Amino acid sequence: MLVSGLVGKGDNKRICVYFSDKDKYAEGSIPDCKITSSNGFTKEEIKEIEEYLSDNRDDIIEEAKKVNPLKSYTSRK
């Protein structure tokens, strides 16, 4: 699972979350805890991932607070 920092402004603030497993992926967001894009996961797996997002929302938010996008960008050079 990969977690972005807080993105967006005003009422559109969210955290993007990315899940992958071999050739499968799913992208979702917090606070709505919904998968917005996926490939390879079954409907049941998507439901489980959304439940995971909801159940672990607070922990995911704490992880996102640790993300420093500027540091990530500059370390690529």
NUNUTI-939369 format. One record per residue: residue number from 1; residue in one letter; x, y, z of N, C-alpha, C, O, CB in turn. Coordinates in pm, 1 decimal. Glycine has a CB too. Example, Ala and Ser with C-alpha at 12.3 -4.5 7.8 and 13.67 -1.06 7.14 Angstrom:
BEGIN
<rec seq="1" type="A" n_east="1319.0" n_north="-569.0" n_up="780.0" ca_east="1230.0" ca_north="-450.0" ca_up="780.0" c_east="1320.0" c_north="-330.0" c_up="780.0" o_east="1423.6" o_north="-331.9" o_up="846.5" cb_east="1130.8" cb_north="-447.3" cb_up="904.6"/>
<rec seq="2" type="S" n_east="1285.0" n_north="-225.0" n_up="708.0" ca_east="1367.0" ca_north="-106.0" ca_up="714.0" c_east="1290.0" c_north="3.0" c_up="787.0" o_east="1340.9" o_north="113.8" o_up="803.9" cb_east="1408.4" cb_north="-59.8" cb_up="572.5"/>
//
This chain:
BEGIN
<rec seq="1" type="M" n_east="84.4" n_north="-117.1" n_up="0.0" ca_east="0.0" ca_north="0.0" ca_up="0.0" c_east="88.6" c_north="122.9" c_up="0.0" o_east="184.2" o_north="132.6" o_up="76.9" cb_east="-95.8" cb_north="0.1" cb_up="120.9"/>
<rec seq="2" type="L" n_east="55.3" n_north="217.0" n_up="-87.7" ca_east="122.3" ca_north="346.0" ca_up="-92.2" c_east="22.3" c_north="453.0" c_up="-53.6" o_east="-95.1" o_north="445.6" o_up="-89.9" cb_east="182.7" cb_north="373.9" cb_up="-232.7"/>
<rec seq="3" type="V" n_east="69.2" n_north="552.7" n_up="20.4" ca_east="-18.0" ca_north="659.8" ca_up="68.7" c_east="42.2" c_north="792.9" c_up="28.9" o_east="161.2" o_north="816.7" o_up="49.4" cb_east="-37.8" cb_north="652.1" cb_up="222.8"/>
<rec seq="4" type="S" n_east="-40.9" n_north="880.5" n_up="-28.7" ca_east="6.1" ca_north="1014.8" ca_up="-62.5" c_east="-4.5" c_north="1103.9" c_up="59.8" o_east="-61.5" o_north="1065.7" o_up="162.1" cb_east="-74.7" cb_north="1074.3" cb_up="-180.4"/>
<rec seq="5" type="G" n_east="50.6" n_north="1221.5" n_up="47.5" ca_east="24.1" ca_north="1324.6" ca_up="145.9" c_east="-114.9" c_north="1379.8" c_up="118.4" o_east="-185.4" o_north="1329.5" o_up="30.9" cb_east="132.3" cb_north="1437.4" cb_up="141.7"/>
<rec seq="6" type="L" n_east="-153.9" n_north="1480.2" n_up="190.5" ca_east="-283.2" ca_north="1544.1" ca_up="170.4" c_east="-278.7" c_north="1622.2" c_up="39.8" o_east="-188.6" o_north="1703.5" o_up="19.3" cb_east="-319.4" cb_north="1637.1" cb_up="290.1"/>
<rec seq="7" type="V" n_east="-375.5" n_north="1598.1" n_up="-48.9" ca_east="-381.7" ca_north="1668.3" ca_up="-177.1" c_east="-515.7" c_north="1739.5" c_up="-190.0" o_east="-614.1" o_north="1700.6" o_up="-127.1" cb_east="-360.7" cb_north="1570.0" cb_up="-295.2"/>
<rec seq="8" type="G" n_east="-518.5" n_north="1842.8" n_up="-271.1" ca_east="-640.9" ca_north="1918.3" ca_up="-292.9" c_east="-650.0" c_north="2037.3" c_up="-199.5" o_east="-565.2" o_north="2058.1" o_up="-112.8" cb_east="-761.6" cb_north="1829.1" cb_up="-274.9"/>
<rec seq="9" type="K" n_east="-755.3" n_north="2114.7" n_up="-219.9" ca_east="-776.2" ca_north="2236.1" ca_up="-140.2" c_east="-920.2" c_north="2242.0" c_up="-91.7" o_east="-1010.2" o_north="2184.1" o_up="-152.4" cb_east="-741.8" cb_north="2362.7" cb_up="-222.2"/>
<rec seq="10" type="G" n_east="-939.9" n_north="2311.8" n_up="16.8" ca_east="-1074.1" ca_north="2334.5" ca_up="69.5" c_east="-1147.7" c_north="2205.3" c_up="98.3" o_east="-1095.6" o_north="2115.8" o_up="164.9" cb_east="-1154.0" cb_north="2417.4" cb_up="-26.8"/>
<rec seq="11" type="D" n_east="-1269.6" n_north="2196.8" n_up="47.1" ca_east="-1351.9" ca_north="2077.7" ca_up="69.4" c_east="-1307.8" c_north="1959.3" c_up="-15.3" o_east="-1361.4" o_north="1849.5" o_up="0.1" cb_east="-1496.6" cb_north="2108.9" cb_up="40.5"/>
<rec seq="12" type="N" n_east="-1211.6" n_north="1979.1" n_up="-104.0" ca_east="-1164.4" ca_north="1872.0" ca_up="-192.3" c_east="-1037.1" c_north="1805.4" c_up="-142.4" o_east="-971.1" o_north="1735.2" o_up="-218.9" cb_east="-1141.0" cb_north="1926.3" cb_up="-330.5"/>
<rec seq="13" type="K" n_east="-1001.0" n_north="1825.6" n_up="-16.7" ca_east="-881.4" ca_north="1762.8" ca_up="39.2" c_east="-903.0" c_north="1613.1" c_up="51.9" o_east="-1009.4" o_north="1567.3" o_up="93.8" cb_east="-845.9" cb_north="1824.0" cb_up="176.3"/>
<rec seq="14" type="R" n_east="-799.6" n_north="1537.2" n_up="14.8" ca_east="-808.6" ca_north="1391.9" ca_up="25.0" c_east="-668.7" c_north="1332.4" c_up="33.0" o_east="-568.2" o_north="1400.2" o_up="11.6" cb_east="-886.0" cb_north="1332.7" cb_up="-95.0"/>
<rec seq="15" type="I" n_east="-665.8" n_north="1204.6" n_up="64.3" ca_east="-541.9" ca_north="1126.1" ca_up="64.8" c_east="-563.0" c_north="1014.7" c_up="-36.0" o_east="-662.5" o_north="942.5" o_up="-29.8" cb_east="-506.6" cb_north="1068.9" cb_up="209.5"/>
<rec seq="16" type="C" n_east="-470.0" n_north="1001.0" n_up="-128.2" ca_east="-478.7" ca_north="894.8" ca_up="-227.6" c_east="-407.4" c_north="770.9" c_up="-173.9" o_east="-299.8" o_north="780.0" o_up="-115.0" cb_east="-417.2" cb_north="939.9" cb_up="-363.5"/>
<rec seq="17" type="V" n_east="-469.3" n_north="656.1" n_up="-195.5" ca_east="-414.3" ca_north="529.1" ca_up="-147.1" c_east="-409.3" c_north="431.7" c_up="-265.1" o_east="-506.1" o_north="417.9" o_up="-339.9" cb_east="-500.5" cb_north="470.3" cb_up="-28.4"/>
<rec seq="18" type="Y" n_east="-295.3" n_north="364.9" n_up="-280.4" ca_east="-274.3" ca_north="275.0" ca_up="-393.4" c_east="-239.0" c_north="136.1" c_up="-341.1" o_east="-148.4" o_north="120.6" o_up="-259.1" cb_east="-162.6" cb_north="328.7" cb_up="-487.3"/>
<rec seq="19" type="F" n_east="-310.9" n_north="36.5" n_up="-389.0" ca_east="-286.2" ca_north="-102.9" ca_up="-353.3" c_east="-243.2" c_north="-177.6" c_up="-478.6" o_east="-296.3" o_north="-152.7" o_up="-586.8" cb_east="-412.8" cb_north="-168.7" cb_up="-289.5"/>
<rec seq="20" type="S" n_east="-147.5" n_north="-269.1" n_up="-465.1" ca_east="-111.3" ca_north="-352.9" ca_up="-579.2" c_east="-75.6" c_north="-492.7" c_up="-531.9" o_east="-29.2" o_north="-513.5" o_up="-419.8" cb_east="6.0" cb_north="-291.1" cb_up="-657.6"/>
<rec seq="21" type="D" n_east="-98.9" n_north="-587.9" n_up="-621.7" ca_east="-67.3" ca_north="-727.6" ca_up="-596.1" c_east="-40.3" c_north="-791.8" c_up="-731.5" o_east="-132.6" o_north="-824.2" o_up="-806.1" cb_east="-183.7" cb_north="-801.2" cb_up="-518.6"/>
<rec seq="22" type="K" n_east="87.6" n_north="-809.6" n_up="-761.6" ca_east="129.2" ca_north="-862.8" ca_up="-891.8" c_east="69.4" c_north="-776.8" c_up="-1002.9" o_east="106.7" o_north="-660.1" o_up="-1015.0" cb_east="85.4" cb_north="-1011.7" cb_up="-907.9"/>
<rec seq="23" type="D" n_east="-20.8" n_north="-829.3" n_up="-1083.4" ca_east="-76.7" ca_north="-754.6" ca_up="-1196.9" c_east="-204.6" c_north="-679.9" c_up="-1162.1" o_east="-267.2" o_north="-622.0" o_up="-1250.9" cb_east="-103.8" cb_north="-848.6" cb_up="-1311.6"/>
<rec seq="24" type="K" n_east="-245.0" n_north="-679.5" n_up="-1036.8" ca_east="-368.3" ca_north="-613.3" ca_up="-995.5" c_east="-334.9" c_north="-482.3" c_up="-924.6" o_east="-232.4" o_north="-470.7" o_up="-857.5" cb_east="-452.1" cb_north="-705.6" cb_up="-903.3"/>
<rec seq="25" type="Y" n_east="-423.4" n_north="-383.9" n_up="-940.9" ca_east="-406.6" ca_north="-260.0" ca_up="-866.0" c_east="-542.4" c_north="-200.3" c_up="-833.3" o_east="-642.7" o_north="-230.2" o_up="-898.1" cb_east="-321.1" cb_north="-159.4" cb_up="-945.1"/>
<rec seq="26" type="A" n_east="-543.5" n_north="-116.2" n_up="-732.6" ca_east="-663.1" ca_north="-41.3" ca_up="-695.5" c_east="-619.5" c_north="92.1" c_up="-636.7" o_east="-526.0" o_north="99.2" o_up="-556.9" cb_east="-751.6" cb_north="-121.3" cb_up="-594.1"/>
<rec seq="27" type="E" n_east="-688.3" n_north="196.3" n_up="-677.4" ca_east="-663.1" ca_north="330.0" ca_up="-624.9" c_east="-788.6" c_north="379.1" c_up="-555.2" o_east="-899.4" o_north="366.0" o_up="-607.2" cb_east="-620.2" cb_north="428.0" cb_up="-737.8"/>
<rec seq="28" type="G" n_east="-770.0" n_north="435.1" n_up="-438.1" ca_east="-882.9" ca_north="487.5" ca_up="-363.3" c_east="-844.5" c_north="614.5" c_up="-292.0" o_east="-735.0" o_north="667.1" o_up="-311.7" cb_east="-934.1" cb_north="385.0" cb_up="-264.1"/>
<rec seq="29" type="S" n_east="-934.3" n_north="663.9" n_up="-208.9" ca_east="-904.0" ca_north="786.5" ca_up="-136.9" c_east="-972.9" c_north="789.2" c_up="-0.8" o_east="-1073.0" o_north="722.0" o_up="23.7" cb_east="-945.5" cb_north="907.5" cb_up="-219.2"/>
<rec seq="30" type="I" n_east="-915.1" n_north="868.8" n_up="83.9" ca_east="-968.5" ca_north="901.0" ca_up="215.5" c_east="-1007.5" c_north="1049.3" c_up="206.3" o_east="-924.7" o_north="1124.6" o_up="154.9" cb_east="-862.4" cb_north="871.7" cb_up="334.1"/>
<rec seq="31" type="P" n_east="-1118.6" n_north="1097.8" n_up="248.1" ca_east="-1201.9" ca_north="1044.9" ca_up="354.2" c_east="-1318.3" c_north="956.4" c_up="307.7" o_east="-1385.6" o_north="895.6" o_up="391.0" cb_east="-1255.3" cb_north="1157.3" cb_up="432.4"/>
<rec seq="32" type="D" n_east="-1343.4" n_north="948.2" n_up="175.5" ca_east="-1462.1" ca_north="873.4" ca_up="133.3" c_east="-1446.2" c_north="722.1" c_up="138.5" o_east="-1545.6" o_north="649.7" o_up="132.8" cb_east="-1498.7" cb_north="913.1" cb_up="-5.1"/>
<rec seq="33" type="C" n_east="-1322.7" n_north="672.8" n_up="149.1" ca_east="-1295.4" ca_north="528.5" ca_up="164.1" c_east="-1354.9" c_north="446.6" c_up="49.0" o_east="-1409.8" o_north="338.5" o_up="69.8" cb_east="-1351.6" cb_north="477.7" cb_up="297.9"/>
<rec seq="34" type="K" n_east="-1343.0" n_north="499.7" n_up="-70.6" ca_east="-1393.5" ca_north="432.9" ca_up="-189.9" c_east="-1280.8" c_north="410.7" c_up="-289.6" o_east="-1190.2" o_north="493.1" o_up="-301.7" cb_east="-1506.5" cb_north="514.5" cb_up="-254.2"/>
<rec seq="35" type="I" n_east="-1287.3" n_north="299.3" n_up="-360.7" ca_east="-1193.7" ca_north="271.6" ca_up="-469.1" c_east="-1244.8" c_north="345.4" c_up="-592.2" o_east="-1361.2" o_north="332.1" o_up="-630.0" cb_east="-1179.4" cb_north="116.5" cb_up="-496.2"/>
<rec seq="36" type="T" n_east="-1156.7" n_north="423.2" n_up="-654.0" ca_east="-1195.0" ca_north="503.7" ca_up="-769.7" c_east="-1149.0" c_north="443.0" c_up="-901.0" o_east="-1202.5" o_north="475.4" o_up="-1006.9" cb_east="-1139.1" cb_north="642.4" cb_up="-756.4"/>
<rec seq="37" type="S" n_east="-1050.2" n_north="355.3" n_up="-894.4" ca_east="-997.3" ca_north="292.5" ca_up="-1015.1" c_east="-933.9" c_north="159.7" c_up="-975.4" o_east="-868.0" o_north="149.5" o_up="-871.9" cb_east="-893.6" cb_north="385.3" cb_up="-1087.3"/>
<rec seq="38" type="S" n_east="-954.9" n_north="57.2" n_up="-1059.5" ca_east="-893.6" ca_north="-71.7" ca_up="-1027.9" c_east="-882.8" c_north="-157.2" c_up="-1153.5" o_east="-948.6" o_north="-131.5" o_up="-1254.3" cb_east="-974.8" cb_north="-145.6" cb_up="-919.5"/>
<rec seq="39" type="N" n_east="-799.2" n_north="-258.2" n_up="-1144.9" ca_east="-784.4" ca_north="-354.8" ca_up="-1252.4" c_east="-739.7" c_north="-487.3" c_up="-1190.6" o_east="-639.1" o_north="-492.9" o_up="-1119.9" cb_east="-682.2" cb_north="-304.8" cb_up="-1360.6"/>
<rec seq="40" type="G" n_east="-815.1" n_north="-593.5" n_up="-1217.7" ca_east="-775.4" ca_north="-726.2" ca_up="-1173.1" c_east="-836.1" c_north="-773.6" c_up="-1042.3" o_east="-845.2" o_north="-894.1" o_up="-1019.1" cb_east="-631.2" cb_north="-730.0" cb_up="-1160.5"/>
<rec seq="41" type="F" n_east="-877.8" n_north="-681.8" n_up="-956.5" ca_east="-941.2" ca_north="-721.1" ca_up="-830.3" c_east="-1088.5" c_north="-754.0" c_up="-855.8" o_east="-1153.7" o_north="-690.1" o_up="-938.4" cb_east="-927.7" cb_north="-607.8" cb_up="-723.2"/>
<rec seq="42" type="T" n_east="-1140.0" n_north="-853.5" n_up="-784.8" ca_east="-1281.7" ca_north="-887.4" ca_up="-795.2" c_east="-1365.2" c_north="-784.0" c_up="-719.3" o_east="-1311.5" o_north="-705.4" o_up="-641.1" cb_east="-1308.4" cb_north="-1030.5" cb_up="-740.2"/>
<rec seq="43" type="K" n_east="-1495.5" n_north="-784.4" n_up="-742.5" ca_east="-1584.8" ca_north="-694.2" ca_up="-668.9" c_east="-1576.0" c_north="-718.9" c_up="-519.5" o_east="-1580.2" o_north="-624.9" o_up="-440.1" cb_east="-1729.5" cb_north="-711.2" cb_up="-716.2"/>
<rec seq="44" type="E" n_east="-1563.8" n_north="-845.6" n_up="-480.9" ca_east="-1551.7" ca_north="-880.0" ca_up="-338.2" c_east="-1421.0" c_north="-824.4" c_up="-281.0" o_east="-1420.0" o_north="-771.1" o_up="-170.0" cb_east="-1557.9" cb_north="-1034.2" cb_up="-318.2"/>
<rec seq="45" type="E" n_east="-1311.4" n_north="-836.2" n_up="-355.5" ca_east="-1183.0" ca_north="-782.2" ca_up="-308.8" c_east="-1189.7" c_north="-629.6" c_up="-295.8" o_east="-1135.6" o_north="-572.5" o_up="-201.2" cb_east="-1069.0" cb_north="-822.5" cb_up="-405.7"/>
<rec seq="46" type="I" n_east="-1256.0" n_north="-564.7" n_up="-390.9" ca_east="-1271.6" ca_north="-419.1" ca_up="-383.5" c_east="-1349.5" c_north="-381.7" c_up="-257.4" o_east="-1313.5" o_north="-286.9" o_up="-187.6" cb_east="-1343.9" cb_north="-364.6" cb_up="-510.2"/>
<rec seq="47" type="K" n_east="-1454.0" n_north="-454.7" n_up="-229.0" ca_east="-1532.8" ca_north="-429.2" ca_up="-108.0" c_east="-1445.7" c_north="-445.2" c_up="16.9" o_east="-1454.8" o_north="-364.8" o_up="109.7" cb_east="-1654.4" cb_north="-525.0" cb_up="-101.2"/>
<rec seq="48" type="E" n_east="-1361.3" n_north="-548.7" n_up="19.3" ca_east="-1271.7" ca_north="-571.1" ca_up="133.3" c_east="-1170.2" c_north="-457.6" c_up="146.4" o_east="-1139.1" o_north="-414.6" o_up="257.5" cb_east="-1198.8" cb_north="-705.7" cb_up="118.5"/>
<rec seq="49" type="I" n_east="-1118.9" n_north="-409.6" n_up="34.3" ca_east="-1023.3" ca_north="-298.3" ca_up="38.4" c_east="-1091.7" c_north="-173.5" c_up="91.8" o_east="-1033.9" o_north="-100.8" o_up="172.5" cb_east="-963.6" cb_north="-271.1" cb_up="-102.0"/>
<rec seq="50" type="E" n_east="-1215.0" n_north="-147.8" n_up="47.3" ca_east="-1287.9" ca_north="-31.1" ca_up="96.4" c_east="-1315.4" c_north="-43.7" c_up="246.5" o_east="-1308.7" o_north="55.4" o_up="319.1" cb_east="-1420.2" cb_north="-14.0" cb_up="19.2"/>
<rec seq="51" type="E" n_east="-1345.8" n_north="-163.1" n_up="292.6" ca_east="-1363.9" ca_north="-185.0" ca_up="436.9" c_east="-1233.3" c_north="-160.3" c_up="511.0" o_east="-1232.4" o_north="-102.3" o_up="619.6" cb_east="-1414.6" cb_north="-328.5" cb_up="464.8"/>
<rec seq="52" type="Y" n_east="-1122.6" n_north="-204.9" n_up="451.2" ca_east="-990.6" ca_north="-180.5" ca_up="510.4" c_east="-965.6" c_north="-30.1" c_up="522.6" o_east="-920.2" o_north="17.2" o_up="626.8" cb_east="-878.9" cb_north="-247.2" cb_up="425.4"/>
<rec seq="53" type="L" n_east="-995.2" n_north="45.1" n_up="416.2" ca_east="-976.6" ca_north="190.2" ca_up="419.7" c_east="-1058.9" c_north="252.1" c_up="532.3" o_east="-1009.9" o_north="336.9" o_up="606.8" cb_east="-1015.5" cb_north="253.0" cb_up="284.4"/>
<rec seq="54" type="S" n_east="-1182.9" n_north="209.4" n_up="544.0" ca_east="-1271.2" ca_north="263.2" ca_up="646.9" c_east="-1223.8" c_north="226.1" c_up="787.5" o_east="-1219.4" o_north="311.1" o_up="876.5" cb_east="-1413.3" cb_north="213.2" cb_up="625.1"/>
<rec seq="55" type="D" n_east="-1188.8" n_north="100.4" n_up="806.7" ca_east="-1145.7" ca_north="51.9" ca_up="938.6" c_east="-1013.0" c_north="112.3" c_up="982.7" o_east="-988.0" o_north="126.3" o_up="1102.4" cb_east="-1134.2" cb_north="-99.0" cb_up="937.0"/>
<rec seq="56" type="N" n_east="-927.0" n_north="148.4" n_up="886.0" ca_east="-793.0" ca_north="197.5" ca_up="917.6" c_east="-773.2" c_north="343.2" c_up="879.0" o_east="-660.5" o_north="390.4" o_up="864.2" cb_east="-689.6" cb_north="112.9" cb_up="848.4"/>
<rec seq="57" type="R" n_east="-883.3" n_north="412.7" n_up="863.2" ca_east="-880.8" ca_north="552.4" ca_up="817.7" c_east="-787.3" c_north="639.1" c_up="902.5" o_east="-704.0" o_north="711.2" o_up="847.5" cb_east="-1022.0" cb_north="610.8" cb_up="821.0"/>
<rec seq="58" type="D" n_east="-799.7" n_north="633.1" n_up="1033.4" ca_east="-718.1" ca_north="717.3" ca_up="1121.1" c_east="-569.3" c_north="686.1" c_up="1106.8" o_east="-487.1" o_north="777.7" o_up="1104.5" cb_east="-761.2" cb_north="699.1" cb_up="1266.6"/>
<rec seq="59" type="D" n_east="-534.1" n_north="558.7" n_up="1097.4" ca_east="-393.3" ca_north="520.3" ca_up="1081.4" c_east="-339.4" c_north="567.3" c_up="946.3" o_east="-224.9" o_north="611.6" o_up="936.9" cb_east="-377.2" cb_north="367.2" cb_up="1094.7"/>
<rec seq="60" type="I" n_east="-421.2" n_north="557.9" n_up="842.6" ca_east="-379.0" ca_north="602.3" ca_up="709.6" c_east="-357.9" c_north="753.3" c_up="709.1" o_east="-262.7" o_north="802.2" o_up="648.2" cb_east="-483.2" cb_north="562.1" cb_up="602.7"/>
<rec seq="61" type="I" n_east="-444.3" n_north="826.4" n_up="775.2" ca_east="-427.9" ca_north="971.8" ca_up="785.9" c_east="-297.0" c_north="1005.2" c_up="856.4" o_east="-225.7" o_north="1096.3" o_up="814.3" cb_east="-547.0" cb_north="1035.0" cb_up="861.7"/>
<rec seq="62" type="E" n_east="-264.8" n_north="932.6" n_up="962.9" ca_east="-138.4" ca_north="956.1" ca_up="1033.7" c_east="-18.0" c_north="928.6" c_up="943.4" o_east="80.3" o_north="1002.7" o_up="947.5" cb_east="-130.7" cb_north="868.0" cb_up="1159.4"/>
<rec seq="63" type="E" n_east="-24.7" n_north="823.6" n_up="862.5" ca_east="83.4" ca_north="793.8" ca_up="767.2" c_east="96.8" c_north="905.9" c_up="664.7" o_east="207.8" o_north="946.3" o_up="630.2" cb_east="57.6" cb_north="659.1" cb_up="695.7"/>
<rec seq="64" type="A" n_east="-16.4" n_north="955.6" n_up="616.3" ca_east="-15.3" ca_north="1062.0" ca_up="516.4" c_east="47.7" c_north="1190.0" c_up="571.6" o_east="111.3" o_north="1264.7" o_up="497.2" cb_east="-157.4" cb_north="1090.4" cb_up="468.1"/>
<rec seq="65" type="K" n_east="30.7" n_north="1215.1" n_up="699.0" ca_east="89.4" ca_north="1334.4" ca_up="761.3" c_east="241.5" c_north="1328.8" c_up="760.0" o_east="307.5" o_north="1432.5" o_up="766.9" cb_east="39.5" cb_north="1349.5" cb_up="905.1"/>
<rec seq="66" type="K" n_east="297.1" n_north="1209.2" n_up="751.2" ca_east="442.6" ca_north="1191.6" ca_up="750.4" c_east="502.9" c_north="1210.2" c_up="611.7" o_east="624.6" o_north="1223.1" o_up="598.5" cb_east="478.3" cb_north="1054.2" cb_up="802.9"/>
<rec seq="67" type="V" n_east="419.3" n_north="1211.8" n_up="508.5" ca_east="468.2" ca_north="1222.5" ca_up="371.2" c_east="514.4" c_north="1364.7" c_up="345.0" o_east="441.4" o_north="1460.5" o_up="370.2" cb_east="358.9" cb_north="1181.1" cb_up="269.7"/>
<rec seq="68" type="N" n_east="636.4" n_north="1377.6" n_up="294.1" ca_east="692.0" ca_north="1507.0" ca_up="257.7" c_east="710.2" c_north="1507.8" c_up="106.1" o_east="810.2" o_north="1455.9" o_up="56.4" cb_east="827.9" cb_north="1534.8" cb_up="332.4"/>
<rec seq="69" type="P" n_east="615.0" n_north="1565.9" n_up="31.2" ca_east="622.8" ca_north="1559.2" ca_up="-114.4" c_east="745.3" c_north="1628.4" c_up="-172.2" o_east="798.9" o_north="1583.2" o_up="-273.4" cb_east="500.0" cb_north="1619.3" cb_up="-173.7"/>
<rec seq="70" type="L" n_east="790.4" n_north="1735.7" n_up="-111.1" ca_east="908.7" ca_north="1804.4" ca_up="-160.6" c_east="1032.6" c_north="1716.2" c_up="-146.6" o_east="1115.8" o_north="1710.6" o_up="-237.1" cb_east="928.7" cb_north="1936.4" cb_up="-86.0"/>
<rec seq="71" type="K" n_east="1044.4" n_north="1648.2" n_up="-34.2" ca_east="1157.5" ca_north="1559.2" ca_up="-12.5" c_east="1153.5" c_north="1443.2" c_up="-112.5" o_east="1257.0" o_north="1404.4" o_up="-166.7" cb_east="1157.4" cb_north="1506.0" cb_up="132.5"/>
<rec seq="72" type="S" n_east="1034.9" n_north="1388.1" n_up="-136.8" ca_east="1021.7" ca_north="1279.3" ca_up="-233.7" c_east="1060.6" c_north="1325.7" c_up="-372.4" o_east="1126.3" o_north="1252.1" o_up="-446.0" cb_east="879.1" cb_north="1225.0" cb_up="-234.9"/>
<rec seq="73" type="Y" n_east="1021.2" n_north="1446.7" n_up="-409.4" ca_east="1052.8" ca_north="1499.8" ca_up="-541.0" c_east="1202.4" c_north="1524.7" c_up="-556.9" o_east="1259.9" o_north="1489.2" o_up="-659.8" cb_east="975.6" cb_north="1628.3" cb_up="-565.4"/>
<rec seq="74" type="T" n_east="1265.4" n_north="1584.3" n_up="-458.1" ca_east="1406.9" ca_north="1617.5" ca_up="-470.3" c_east="1496.3" c_north="1494.5" c_up="-460.2" o_east="1609.2" o_north="1497.2" o_up="-509.3" cb_east="1445.6" cb_north="1717.6" cb_up="-364.0"/>
<rec seq="75" type="S" n_east="1449.8" n_north="1388.6" n_up="-398.7" ca_east="1533.6" ca_north="1268.2" ca_up="-385.6" c_east="1538.2" c_north="1188.9" c_up="-516.0" o_east="1619.1" o_north="1097.0" o_up="-528.2" cb_east="1481.3" cb_north="1178.7" cb_up="-272.0"/>
<rec seq="76" type="R" n_east="1454.2" n_north="1221.5" n_up="-613.0" ca_east="1454.0" ca_north="1153.1" ca_up="-742.3" c_east="1566.3" c_north="1199.3" c_up="-832.5" o_east="1601.9" o_north="1130.0" o_up="-927.8" cb_east="1322.3" cb_north="1174.1" cb_up="-811.6"/>
<rec seq="77" type="K" n_east="1622.5" n_north="1315.0" n_up="-804.0" ca_east="1726.0" ca_north="1371.4" ca_up="-892.0" c_east="1861.2" c_north="1313.7" c_up="-864.1" o_east="1958.8" o_north="1350.7" o_up="-929.5" cb_east="1732.1" cb_north="1520.9" cb_up="-877.8"/>
//
